[in-house]
Amino acid sequence: MAVPRKKVSIAKKHQRTSTWRTLKMKKMMNKMKLVACPQCKTMKLQAHVCPQCGYYKGTQVLTIKAKATENAVIEA
């Protein structure tokens, strides 16, 4: 059987896994794009309903009752 000659140090192990983590994070950030909503011009996730105005692709999908409060009630 193949056995390593020396024990891999903790620093080397962390170096190897850190590059893997940064690549994963870059891939995740490319998937989550922020775009401006065409109705209210706030930033929202691409291909999602705008949480501020409730529009998706030019049609209103959600009606938002309280726009001024933090805990807005959303009706579907």
FENFEN-V322656 format. One record per pair of residues at least 6 apart in sequence whose ideal C-beta (glycine too) atoms are under 6 Angstrom apart, sorted by the first residue. I is the first residue (numbers start at 1). J is the second residue. Records with the same first field share a line. If there is no record, write none. Layout:
BEGIN
I->J ; J
END
This chain:
BEGIN
33->46
34->43
35->46
37->44 ; 50
39->53 ; 55
40->52 ; 53
42->52
44->50
49->56 ; 61 ; 62
54->60 ; 61 ; 62 ; 64
62->74
63->75
64->72 ; 74
65->73
66->72
END
